Amino acid sequence: MFTLEKKTALVTGAAGGIGAACAKMYAEHKISGMVLTDVRKENLDKAAEEIEKSTGLKCRTIAADLRKEEDDRALVAEAAREFGRLDIVLNCAGVSRKGSLYDVNEDQWDFTFNSNVKGLFFVCREAFGVMEKQGGGCIINLASQAARSGGILVTPDYPSSKAAVLTLTKSLAKAGASKQIRVNTVAPGLIATEMTTSFGYDPKTVPLGRIGSGEDVAGAALFLASDYASYITGACIDVNGGIAMI
Ligand SMILES: NC(=O)c1ccc[n+]([C@@H]2O[C@H](COP(=O)([O-])OP(=O)(O)OC[C@H]3O[C@@H](n4cnc5c(N)ncnc54)[C@H](O)[C@@H]3O)[C@@H](O)[C@H]2O)c1
């Protein structure tokens, strides 16, 4: 049985979808404290209420726009202050858009990279500072199957940004290894969340015959956060129903 007893976490993008599902699974597996963050404060508070109702764990919520370095610094410092340590950082915040290359202008490109790569990097950098002082920790970043395939329904800035997350994770894993900071990626295929509601993907094209759920991704995020993954760093777990095979 996986347990996150005596561990604390910061989960970004926790207002819904994969982030909320992961946070709920962490709470169900006895995590001792969690800070949830998202730019959408109302939905974030609702997600925290839902976790408290179903597991009894009261999470602290902090609204933040992770594209800003200053906000990332304040957020991680606050999460570490809340518990006196920070064992797990799960980076789920991200944006994508359905469309073609002609839908990408400079603002769209910057928005995607600032949200998916820049913000994630600064959260990781700040977490490194805390984790190094306490003697270790674990970071999990959400990439995407699109990073490898080039994507199918989204504008091309999105898969490129997720490829950057895959590489950044490896760079950070190298930097963190001697400090016992493990850094890994989870790469989902198509998962039913708000992000993908307009995508209209046919489940029959997935080898396992269905679109994934937030809980499918949360299982991988739970394993990587647990002590069962203590010898795993710089790795990527694919959660895609087998679409990487076709
Ligand atoms: N749903 C999928 O099929 C799928 C597939 C592969 C990868 N992913 C990745 O998984 C992660 C979670 O996706 P999801 O499907 O749950 O999407 P979602 O839209 O339901 O959740 C993403 C959350 O990130 C938050 N967010 C976005 N930009 C932010 C910012 N600058 N600051 C703070 N919060 C911000 C949003 O408000 C939202 O609540 C994303 O990184 C996404 O790219 C999703």
The ligand as an SDF file (V2000), in Angstrom:
LIG
                    3D

 44 48  0  0  0  0  0  0  0  0999 V2000
   -5.7350   16.5890  -20.2750 N   0  0  0  0  0  0  0  0  0  0  0  0
   -4.8590   16.0100  -21.0900 C   0  0  0  0  0  0  0  0  0  0  0  0
   -5.2260   15.2760  -22.0230 O   0  0  0  0  0  0  0  0  0  0  0  0
   -3.3810   16.2230  -20.8960 C   0  0  0  0  0  0  0  0  0  0  0  0
   -2.4990   15.4750  -21.6850 C   0  0  0  0  0  0  0  0  0  0  0  0
   -1.1430   15.6300  -21.5330 C   0  0  0  0  0  0  0  0  0  0  0  0
   -0.6550   16.5400  -20.6130 C   0  0  0  0  0  0  0  0  0  0  0  0
   -1.5170   17.2710  -19.8690 N   0  0  0  0  0  0  0  0  0  0  0  0
   -0.9310   18.2140  -18.9260 C   0  0  0  0  0  0  0  0  0  0  0  0
   -1.3920   17.9360  -17.6170 O   0  0  0  0  0  0  0  0  0  0  0  0
   -1.4750   19.1590  -16.8600 C   0  0  0  0  0  0  0  0  0  0  0  0
   -2.8700   19.2910  -16.2820 C   0  0  0  0  0  0  0  0  0  0  0  0
   -3.7790   19.3970  -17.3700 O   0  0  0  0  0  0  0  0  0  0  0  0
   -5.3710   19.2440  -17.2120 P   0  0  0  0  0  0  0  0  0  0  0  0
   -5.8300   18.4050  -18.3090 O   0  0  0  0  0  0  0  0  0  0  0  0
   -5.7020   18.9120  -15.8110 O   0  0  0  0  0  0  0  0  0  0  0  0
   -5.8080   20.7230  -17.5660 O   0  0  0  0  0  0  0  0  0  0  0  0
   -6.7560   21.7450  -16.7870 P   0  0  0  0  0  0  0  0  0  0  0  0
   -6.9460   22.8830  -17.7200 O   0  0  0  0  0  0  0  0  0  0  0  0
   -7.9530   21.0390  -16.2640 O   0  0  0  0  0  0  0  0  0  0  0  0
   -5.8290   22.1700  -15.5600 O   0  0  0  0  0  0  0  0  0  0  0  0
   -4.7020   23.0090  -15.7060 C   0  0  0  0  0  0  0  0  0  0  0  0
   -4.7330   23.9980  -14.5690 C   0  0  0  0  0  0  0  0  0  0  0  0
   -3.5580   24.8380  -14.6540 O   0  0  0  0  0  0  0  0  0  0  0  0
   -3.9430   26.1410  -14.2600 C   0  0  0  0  0  0  0  0  0  0  0  0
   -3.0010   27.1130  -14.8060 N   0  0  0  0  0  0  0  0  0  0  0  0
   -2.7420   27.3540  -16.1030 C   0  0  0  0  0  0  0  0  0  0  0  0
   -1.8470   28.3480  -16.2200 N   0  0  0  0  0  0  0  0  0  0  0  0
   -1.5360   28.7530  -14.9500 C   0  0  0  0  0  0  0  0  0  0  0  0
   -0.6800   29.7590  -14.4240 C   0  0  0  0  0  0  0  0  0  0  0  0
    0.0280   30.5610  -15.2120 N   0  0  0  0  0  0  0  0  0  0  0  0
   -0.6120   29.8840  -13.0900 N   0  0  0  0  0  0  0  0  0  0  0  0
   -1.3470   29.0880  -12.2730 C   0  0  0  0  0  0  0  0  0  0  0  0
   -2.1840   28.1290  -12.7170 N   0  0  0  0  0  0  0  0  0  0  0  0
   -2.2730   27.9730  -14.0570 C   0  0  0  0  0  0  0  0  0  0  0  0
   -5.3520   26.3060  -14.8380 C   0  0  0  0  0  0  0  0  0  0  0  0
   -6.0680   27.3360  -14.1990 O   0  0  0  0  0  0  0  0  0  0  0  0
   -5.9590   24.9300  -14.6200 C   0  0  0  0  0  0  0  0  0  0  0  0
   -6.6850   24.8400  -13.4190 O   0  0  0  0  0  0  0  0  0  0  0  0
   -1.0960   20.2750  -17.8330 C   0  0  0  0  0  0  0  0  0  0  0  0
    0.2590   20.5920  -17.6710 O   0  0  0  0  0  0  0  0  0  0  0  0
   -1.3390   19.6440  -19.1940 C   0  0  0  0  0  0  0  0  0  0  0  0
   -0.5700   20.2300  -20.1960 O   0  0  0  0  0  0  0  0  0  0  0  0
   -2.8660   17.1290  -19.9800 C   0  0  0  0  0  0  0  0  0  0  0  0
  1  2  1  0
  2  3  2  0
  2  4  1  0
  4  5  1  0
  4 44  2  0
  5  6  2  0
  6  7  1  0
  7  8  2  0
  8  9  1  0
  8 44  1  0
  9 10  1  0
  9 42  1  0
 10 11  1  0
 11 12  1  0
 11 40  1  0
 12 13  1  0
 13 14  1  0
 14 15  2  0
 14 16  1  0
 14 17  1  0
 17 18  1  0
 18 19  2  0
 18 20  1  0
 18 21  1  0
 21 22  1  0
 22 23  1  0
 23 24  1  0
 23 38  1  0
 24 25  1  0
 25 26  1  0
 25 36  1  0
 26 27  1  0
 26 35  1  0
 27 28  2  0
 28 29  1  0
 29 30  1  0
 29 35  2  0
 30 31  1  0
 30 32  2  0
 32 33  1  0
 33 34  2  0
 34 35  1  0
 36 37  1  0
 36 38  1  0
 38 39  1  0
 40 41  1  0
 40 42  1  0
 42 43  1  0
M  CHG  2   8   1  16  -1
M  END
$$$$
